Amino acid sequence: MTALSTEIADWVSRLSCDDLPGDVVRDTRLRVLDVIGLCLAGADTAFGRSVRNAAVAMFPEGPCRVLGTGERLGVTAAPFVNAAAAQALEYDDTHVESIVHMSSPAVAAALALSETSHASGRDVIAAVALGNEISCRVGSVSPGELHKRGFHPTGLFAPFGVAYLAGKMLGLDRPAMSAAAGIVGSFAAGILECWVDGTESKFLHSGWAEQSGIAAAFLAREGATGPPAVLEGRFGLFASHVQDPDARRDLDRAARGLGREWESRNAAFKPFPAAHVLHPYIDALLRLCRDGGIEASDVAAIDCPVAEYIVPIVCEPVAEKQAPRTGAHGRVCLQYTLAEALHFGELGREAYRDESVRNPEILGLARRVRYHVDPGYPGPGRFKGAVTVTTKDGRRLEAVEEFSRGSRENPMREDAILAKFEDNAGARLSAAARRRLIDAVLGLERLEDAGALAGMTVGDR
């Protein structure tokens, strides 16, 4: 029987930009722009600066640029910084079922490789689209099973997407692509203990995914080997990481319908810099308060029905979720997030500041947010949220968000994605520079040398 990695390699080797559906091309352009904006915003955080400084200290100069600064590092080091920065605000797109952040490592890798190969914009579109598709598909084999075991899907699944992306851009043949997948399976990793104490190691996983995928492709190009049955084998990824025989597992999801069904269509852009399962609750609460004229001081209690699988991710332990230790911690807390959104009436790029997570008014609101498991709520594959607000004068108001904004069923408008980019890139680039970059990315198919994009991110203020 043909190994899954080989089936995927067969598809990748045949794929060109002409084979992509129009909506996939459009969304891929927007994902490239979204990630570039997030790289620029994340670069200005303390975390982003620490990663950049560490990379500059560890690695020699190379041909690839750190977005926003223009510092030049090697073909894995520069995109490591860029992919990690794009995760720093928990603001990058997510595949809804697997909860894989697929675009930040894919875009960072493709931009770096385009600087070394002078790939065209069409090459970059095809590479990012196939990389995202593979990350989403591998992540859909056992949706929800990895999070509950303390693994981060991005660290486990995105390396595979980047390995094939890099293999495509490096011109690997089918056996070498399959070998790259086998190699990268040994690199795939990422635990979520940082969600307990609010540290930031999770944000590195996009960088490790990019670095692992590119390294695996280069190794395979030079003859290093890896097991073709890396996904389905006796000691493969899912046998080793999902050992419960009763766990949900459908290995055929990795390759079934490649080229006919695009799983990446089920990836959602993020309108808020928070864990994606929180988004429908944030939108429901803000809409309810806006339409009902409710202020934070009016609220006695907020109740949220939730799907059982999100409880250990964003609801418990309750004491942690009501009073996060850091801003990074707050981004995965239902109680705190709704309290901050209610307090400020918004949740944007500047959310989760240190002074906010220590603000006694916000912390007091967080203690008024309750949740209960609703067995009718959907599992992985759809983010639904609802809030019931009880006011101090006895009113009860309810709002439901059936599908998270940014998803396939409730898409963000293109102008909203462009506005998000403008906000994220505003501190680094002038209005004219932002316009040039938007025009270049939206016309990516016409760009003969996509390596020029990295240079366009260097501030002109």
Stockholm file with secondary structure:
# STOCKHOLM 1.0

chainA/1-461         MTALSTEIADWVSRLSCDDLPGDVVRDTRLRVLDVIGLCLAGADTAFGRSVRNAAVAMFPEGPCRVLGTGERLGVTAAPFVNAAAAQALEYDDTHVESIVHMSSPAVAAALALSETSHASGRDVIAAVALGNEISCRVGSVSPGELHKRGFHPTGLFAPFGVAYLAGKMLGLDRPAMSAAAGIVGSFAAGILECWVDGTESKFLHSGWAEQSGIAAAFLAREGATGPPAVLEGRFGLFASHVQDPDARRDLDRAARGLGREWESRNAAFKPFPAAHVLHPYIDALLRLCRDGGIEASDVAAIDCPVAEYIVPIVCEPVAEKQAPRTGAHGRVCLQYTLAEALHFGELGREAYRDESVRNPEILGLARRVRYHVDPGYPGPGRFKGAVTVTTKDGRRLEAVEEFSRGSRENPMREDAILAKFEDNAGARLSAAARRRLIDAVLGLERLEDAGALAGMTVGDR
#=GR chainA/1-461 SS CCCHHHHHHHHHHHCCGGGSCHHHHHHHHHHHHHHHHHHHHHHTSHHHHHHHHHHHHHSCCCSEECTTTCCEECTTHHHHHHHHHHHTTSCSCEETTTCCCCHHHHHHHHHHHHHHHCCCHHHHHHHHHHHHHHHHHHHTSSTTTTGGGTBCHHHHHHHHHHHHHHHHHHTCCHHHHHHHHHHHHHHCCCBCTHHHHTCSGGGGHHHHHHHHHHHHHHHHHTTCCCCTTTTTSTTSHHHHHCCCTTSCCCGGGGTTTTTTSCGGGGEECCSSSSCGGGHHHHHHHHHHHHHHTCCGGGEEEEEEEECGGGIIIIICSHHHHHSCSSHHHHTTCHHHHHHHHHHHSCCCTTCSCHHHHTCHHHHHHHTTEEEEECTTSCCTTCCCEEEEEEETTSCEEEEEESSCTTSSSSCCCHHHHHHHHHHHHTTTSCHHHHHHHHHHHHTGGGCSCTTHHHHTTSCCC
#=GC SS_cons         CCCHHHHHHHHHHHCCGGGSCHHHHHHHHHHHHHHHHHHHHHHTSHHHHHHHHHHHHHSCCCSEECTTTCCEECTTHHHHHHHHHHHTTSCSCEETTTCCCCHHHHHHHHHHHHHHHCCCHHHHHHHHHHHHHHHHHHHTSSTTTTGGGTBCHHHHHHHHHHHHHHHHHHTCCHHHHHHHHHHHHHHCCCBCTHHHHTCSGGGGHHHHHHHHHHHHHHHHHTTCCCCTTTTTSTTSHHHHHCCCTTSCCCGGGGTTTTTTSCGGGGEECCSSSSCGGGHHHHHHHHHHHHHHTCCGGGEEEEEEEECGGGIIIIICSHHHHHSCSSHHHHTTCHHHHHHHHHHHSCCCTTCSCHHHHTCHHHHHHHTTEEEEECTTSCCTTCCCEEEEEEETTSCEEEEEESSCTTSSSSCCCHHHHHHHHHHHHTTTSCHHHHHHHHHHHHTGGGCSCTTHHHHTTSCCC
//
